[in-house]
Amino acid sequence: MLQKVFRTADPSPVRVVLPEARKLRKIRAASNLTQEQVGAAIGVSGFAIGSWESGSNVPGKLNLQKLRDYIAKHDAAAPAPAAPPQQLK
């Protein structure tokens, strides 16, 4: 027996942007790196990095772990924000 498939009125996909993807975009911008450069370091294409950052795709388990390792390495290398100056009394 055939079943009918009903489509919703809004065919646009739901985009889910992982916290790692948001952090990656910030690290890339601070380091002036392209998506292609980060992709080469992780072992994926620049297109994959772009799709993760935009939320149109999410990485698989292995690539997610590579992404987390990359972020941990490069986020730790980023300089810590300067502490605000203390007021003298």
ChimeraX commands (.cxc) that place a marker at each C-alpha (Angstrom):
marker #1 position 0.00,0.00,0.00 radius 0.5
marker #1 position 1.32,3.45,-0.89 radius 0.5
marker #1 position 1.37,6.21,1.66 radius 0.5
marker #1 position 0.91,9.84,0.80 radius 0.5
marker #1 position 3.63,12.23,1.84 radius 0.5
marker #1 position 2.40,15.58,3.06 radius 0.5
marker #1 position 4.71,18.55,2.92 radius 0.5
marker #1 position 4.56,21.45,5.30 radius 0.5
marker #1 position 3.77,24.95,4.07 radius 0.5
marker #1 position 7.33,26.10,4.88 radius 0.5
marker #1 position 9.85,23.89,3.03 radius 0.5
marker #1 position 12.90,25.74,4.39 radius 0.5
marker #1 position 15.16,23.53,6.50 radius 0.5
marker #1 position 15.81,24.25,10.15 radius 0.5
marker #1 position 19.38,25.40,10.64 radius 0.5
marker #1 position 21.25,24.35,13.73 radius 0.5
marker #1 position 24.54,26.12,14.37 radius 0.5
marker #1 position 26.69,24.26,16.85 radius 0.5
marker #1 position 28.48,26.25,19.57 radius 0.5
marker #1 position 31.75,24.89,18.17 radius 0.5
marker #1 position 30.93,26.39,14.77 radius 0.5
marker #1 position 30.29,29.80,16.30 radius 0.5
marker #1 position 33.57,29.63,18.20 radius 0.5
marker #1 position 35.41,28.47,15.08 radius 0.5
marker #1 position 34.16,31.49,13.15 radius 0.5
marker #1 position 35.44,33.81,15.89 radius 0.5
marker #1 position 38.83,32.09,15.98 radius 0.5
marker #1 position 39.09,32.21,12.18 radius 0.5
marker #1 position 38.28,35.91,12.12 radius 0.5
marker #1 position 40.76,36.72,14.90 radius 0.5
marker #1 position 43.49,34.72,13.16 radius 0.5
marker #1 position 42.68,35.98,9.64 radius 0.5
marker #1 position 42.31,32.39,8.40 radius 0.5
marker #1 position 40.12,31.30,5.50 radius 0.5
marker #1 position 37.67,28.43,5.60 radius 0.5
marker #1 position 39.97,26.58,3.21 radius 0.5
marker #1 position 42.95,26.95,5.55 radius 0.5
marker #1 position 41.01,25.64,8.54 radius 0.5
marker #1 position 39.54,22.85,6.44 radius 0.5
marker #1 position 43.00,21.78,5.32 radius 0.5
marker #1 position 44.16,21.67,8.94 radius 0.5
marker #1 position 41.19,19.49,9.95 radius 0.5
marker #1 position 41.13,17.37,6.80 radius 0.5
marker #1 position 37.90,18.61,5.20 radius 0.5
marker #1 position 37.03,21.09,2.47 radius 0.5
marker #1 position 36.54,24.79,3.00 radius 0.5
marker #1 position 32.97,24.25,1.81 radius 0.5
marker #1 position 32.41,21.88,4.75 radius 0.5
marker #1 position 33.71,24.50,7.19 radius 0.5
marker #1 position 31.37,27.09,5.65 radius 0.5
marker #1 position 28.38,24.79,5.88 radius 0.5
marker #1 position 29.14,24.05,9.55 radius 0.5
marker #1 position 29.50,27.75,10.34 radius 0.5
marker #1 position 26.23,28.61,8.59 radius 0.5
marker #1 position 24.30,25.72,10.12 radius 0.5
marker #1 position 23.33,24.18,6.78 radius 0.5
marker #1 position 25.22,21.03,7.77 radius 0.5
marker #1 position 26.76,19.56,10.91 radius 0.5
marker #1 position 29.97,17.53,11.18 radius 0.5
marker #1 position 29.94,13.82,11.84 radius 0.5
marker #1 position 31.40,12.40,15.05 radius 0.5
marker #1 position 34.98,12.14,13.77 radius 0.5
marker #1 position 35.03,15.59,12.22 radius 0.5
marker #1 position 33.34,17.09,15.27 radius 0.5
marker #1 position 36.14,15.72,17.43 radius 0.5
marker #1 position 38.74,17.14,15.01 radius 0.5
marker #1 position 36.94,20.48,15.13 radius 0.5
marker #1 position 36.92,20.46,18.94 radius 0.5
marker #1 position 40.64,19.60,19.00 radius 0.5
marker #1 position 41.39,22.42,16.56 radius 0.5
marker #1 position 39.38,24.91,18.63 radius 0.5
marker #1 position 41.05,23.81,21.88 radius 0.5
marker #1 position 44.49,24.23,20.35 radius 0.5
marker #1 position 43.84,27.61,18.75 radius 0.5
marker #1 position 41.57,29.05,21.44 radius 0.5
marker #1 position 44.25,28.38,24.06 radius 0.5
marker #1 position 46.79,30.17,21.85 radius 0.5
marker #1 position 44.63,33.30,21.67 radius 0.5
marker #1 position 45.70,36.03,24.06 radius 0.5
marker #1 position 43.54,36.45,27.11 radius 0.5
marker #1 position 41.65,39.73,27.36 radius 0.5
marker #1 position 43.41,42.34,29.46 radius 0.5
marker #1 position 42.08,42.88,32.93 radius 0.5
marker #1 position 40.39,46.24,33.45 radius 0.5
marker #1 position 42.58,48.74,35.29 radius 0.5
marker #1 position 41.91,49.07,38.99 radius 0.5
marker #1 position 40.99,52.42,40.41 radius 0.5
marker #1 position 43.30,53.97,42.93 radius 0.5
marker #1 position 41.80,55.29,46.14 radius 0.5
marker link #1:1,2 radius 0.2
marker link #1:2,3 radius 0.2
marker link #1:3,4 radius 0.2
marker link #1:4,5 radius 0.2
marker link #1:5,6 radius 0.2
marker link #1:6,7 radius 0.2
marker link #1:7,8 radius 0.2
marker link #1:8,9 radius 0.2
marker link #1:9,10 radius 0.2
marker link #1:10,11 radius 0.2
marker link #1:11,12 radius 0.2
marker link #1:12,13 radius 0.2
marker link #1:13,14 radius 0.2
marker link #1:14,15 radius 0.2
marker link #1:15,16 radius 0.2
marker link #1:16,17 radius 0.2
marker link #1:17,18 radius 0.2
marker link #1:18,19 radius 0.2
marker link #1:19,20 radius 0.2
marker link #1:20,21 radius 0.2
marker link #1:21,22 radius 0.2
marker link #1:22,23 radius 0.2
marker link #1:23,24 radius 0.2
marker link #1:24,25 radius 0.2
marker link #1:25,26 radius 0.2
marker link #1:26,27 radius 0.2
marker link #1:27,28 radius 0.2
marker link #1:28,29 radius 0.2
marker link #1:29,30 radius 0.2
marker link #1:30,31 radius 0.2
marker link #1:31,32 radius 0.2
marker link #1:32,33 radius 0.2
marker link #1:33,34 radius 0.2
marker link #1:34,35 radius 0.2
marker link #1:35,36 radius 0.2
marker link #1:36,37 radius 0.2
marker link #1:37,38 radius 0.2
marker link #1:38,39 radius 0.2
marker link #1:39,40 radius 0.2
marker link #1:40,41 radius 0.2
marker link #1:41,42 radius 0.2
marker link #1:42,43 radius 0.2
marker link #1:43,44 radius 0.2
marker link #1:44,45 radius 0.2
marker link #1:45,46 radius 0.2
marker link #1:46,47 radius 0.2
marker link #1:47,48 radius 0.2
marker link #1:48,49 radius 0.2
marker link #1:49,50 radius 0.2
marker link #1:50,51 radius 0.2
marker link #1:51,52 radius 0.2
marker link #1:52,53 radius 0.2
marker link #1:53,54 radius 0.2
marker link #1:54,55 radius 0.2
marker link #1:55,56 radius 0.2
marker link #1:56,57 radius 0.2
marker link #1:57,58 radius 0.2
marker link #1:58,59 radius 0.2
marker link #1:59,60 radius 0.2
marker link #1:60,61 radius 0.2
marker link #1:61,62 radius 0.2
marker link #1:62,63 radius 0.2
marker link #1:63,64 radius 0.2
marker link #1:64,65 radius 0.2
marker link #1:65,66 radius 0.2
marker link #1:66,67 radius 0.2
marker link #1:67,68 radius 0.2
marker link #1:68,69 radius 0.2
marker link #1:69,70 radius 0.2
marker link #1:70,71 radius 0.2
marker link #1:71,72 radius 0.2
marker link #1:72,73 radius 0.2
marker link #1:73,74 radius 0.2
marker link #1:74,75 radius 0.2
marker link #1:75,76 radius 0.2
marker link #1:76,77 radius 0.2
marker link #1:77,78 radius 0.2
marker link #1:78,79 radius 0.2
marker link #1:79,80 radius 0.2
marker link #1:80,81 radius 0.2
marker link #1:81,82 radius 0.2
marker link #1:82,83 radius 0.2
marker link #1:83,84 radius 0.2
marker link #1:84,85 radius 0.2
marker link #1:85,86 radius 0.2
marker link #1:86,87 radius 0.2
marker link #1:87,88 radius 0.2
marker link #1:88,89 radius 0.2
view
